[in-house]
């Protein structure tokens, strides 16, 4: 099982993704969040084909489709966090901490 915990930033919401693969490309997902958008995403995104998600054209996989349906924030890091967790669970990537640090100089 792979677990991703995504702290989304200024909104203060956290998304937790648990992904389990049975050794093939099928990955079962359990998504929990205090974000109302991801609370709508979670019931529709319970299983994906990792190969389809990783090797589809950008913005055409099931994760993108469900995300676009419910989230008004295209820059939300929850989307990439879900995809990275799927990659690790399916063996298409090694686990590693991912970080985005944003600063602004006046």
C-alpha positions, 0 to 999 in steps of 0.5 A: 500500500502507498499513502500520500498526504497532501497539504494543499496550501492556503486553503488549509485542506489535507487530502489523504490517499491510500492506494493498493495494487494487487500486483497488476495495473489495477489500483484501489483508492481510498481518498479522505479529505476535509476539502468539500471538493475532494469529498465529492471526488472520493466516491467516484475515484475508487479504482483506476488502471495505473497504466492508463493514468500514467501513459494517457495523454495529459488531462485524459485519464480518469483521475483528471476527468473526475478532478475536473468535474468537481474541483474549481482549482486547477492548481490544486496539488491534490491532483498530482498527489493522487497520481504520484501515489498511484505510481508508487502503489503500482510499482511505476515509481519509487516512493520519495517525498515531493515538495513545492515551496513557493515564495514571493519577493516584494 
